[in-house]
Amino acid sequence: MAISTDVREISEQVIAPFAKHPLDPLYSAELEETVAILARENHLGDNVRIASINLIEPAKSLVEKHQPRSPFERKALAVLMDRGKRASYEAVVDLVNKSVSSVTPLPSGVQPSVMLDEFSECEQAVRRSPLFQAALKKRGVTDADLVMVEPWSAGMYGTELPEDKGVRRLRALCFLRSEPKDNGYARPMDSMVMVVDLYEMKVIRIEEYPIAPLPPEPANWAREYIPNMRKDLKPVDIVQPEGPSFTVEGNQVEWQKWKFRVGFTSREGLVLHTISYNDDGVERPILYRASICEMVVPYGDPREQYYRKNAFDIGEYGLGMLANSLALGCDCLGVIHYFDFPLVNSHGNVTPLTNAVCLHEEDFGILWKHTDWRTGQSEVRRSRRLSISFIATVGNYEYGFYWYFYQDGSIQCEIKLTGIMNTTALAPGETSPYGMEVAPQLNAPFHQHIFAARLVPSVDGPNNSVVEVNSVGVPTGPSNPHGNAFVAEETLFTTEKEAQRRVNSATARFWRVVNPSKKNRLGRPVGYRLVPGENCPPFVQPDAAVMRRAGFTSNHVWVTPYSPQERYAAGEYPNQHPTGDGLPNWTKANRKIDDTEIALWYVFAHNHVPRPEDWPVMPVSMLGFGFRPDGFFERSPAMDVAPPPAKSECCH
Ligand code: NI
């Protein structure tokens, strides 16, 4: 691999001046330094690619003890793949001592995530292939440039051929554009899948299926294709003449009584650290770390060419690598603070991603209101919320990840789904039981978007427990003669297996994270409530091959003892993992989880039964969850929010 001498020279001067805090993501100069150290110690070469480089977050105890301007460790974890040796490694690079401190091979058969460069190299390999060219000829396709090649992770299904063994692979689906800027998904070529060896970067084989006709309609979505755009919308300007109410210092954000740090990894994208709330001068911790750590999108089409469509967009691709550079006035409106984060490609070149994360305030309707009709007293408060977000484009889909902070002590995570649905073709008059016809002869298969949040609670201290609350009616009888009674039953989870739970609307189920050693003035342990939103179980069978890797989706809630090594719900390397890893594996030990440092995993699914209105570009669908104070404060913490400036009789 080519490391330019420039990079090495620049990186001699770096490190300490950049990182202000142990949790700061690696700065550009630190990434360059990491690459230079790896090169110097002969861990790079022509055949070696860099799958990722990220900060190794220091131990909780070190972060908590950290004092401004005191020295701290800076370590990078580099995941390297040697194409020649067909082997991958984790290298730990110590940026203070400027050396590689350890190199560990990945277990045999396990693959690092797909690298961005591999997608385009894979496409080129497909285009070079005589098998591809012959297949196009057979289908009467004369202009190969109009074929849209879409590589998908190959997974591991137990149906691999002998030639696949030990091979890093992608499976490329093909679509045919009607013109260079056409929406390729309008014309799926269902009849061919190219299987590509990423070590050799060449096509292993073509899988051919019955040739289906192409759907007749184009589905262009760019502005030049949309006639008669609406002209009747008057402008809305968000004006904050005195500036925003938040302050940003490095990666630390303070807003109202909230304080947190902004992080970013190539895998998860946005990460929030050390979230706390200033309660009457006391800084009370709530969450040590919060991120969406994994997701999987299983498709319900059982056909041979499609049953492997189950992208793990975080573990197999990396949402940080796919993050957008956001545009003011389009992606975000108002007075925006943008965070830039650097990305490193597989060749070790570091480039900044500007405007990766957007921070701004929003008016969010009313916060609280009451009118006493007897006395005429009337009070209303506007809700201001702080929004921090990023958006990733994963092939056909866009995912927006939003975290909101509210003045009543609540936190909310919201995911916005948009983009273009993946499609298959239908013959005239044909329908599919496994999808919906969304345009003539165009089928959008049923699928689910399943996300896993990893929350490391620190509710008033490191040792927390989780309690499940189910509301249940009391049978009519002597203690409930009129049949109206119901109770909220609390169950404390003491071990991992007890805490493997699903949502239940029949009991209005929710979960409380409590600190057993800190009581509120009413004598109950202080807590925060995990409020589920839209959710459903996975609809793939428990014995489906994908569930070996996606086993984390079998429950909506998991609680584990906190371990910095247990970071991702499907494990560290879901790409082609033969047996699967992550939550189902770790929790076999059935460890103790009460009154200790824990991680709370919330898994939530959007079930996508497509509509014609989701085509050609799907309007945003939203889902997520809340994390709301439940006995954490003595009363509503939103009472001291000042009334809005009066613009009419009602506000004063
Ligand atoms: Ni969808």
Boltz pocket constraint, residues with backbone or C-beta under 6 A from the ligand:
constraints:
  - pocket:
      binder: B
      contacts: [[A, 417], [A, 447], [A, 449], [A, 608]]
      max_distance: 6.0
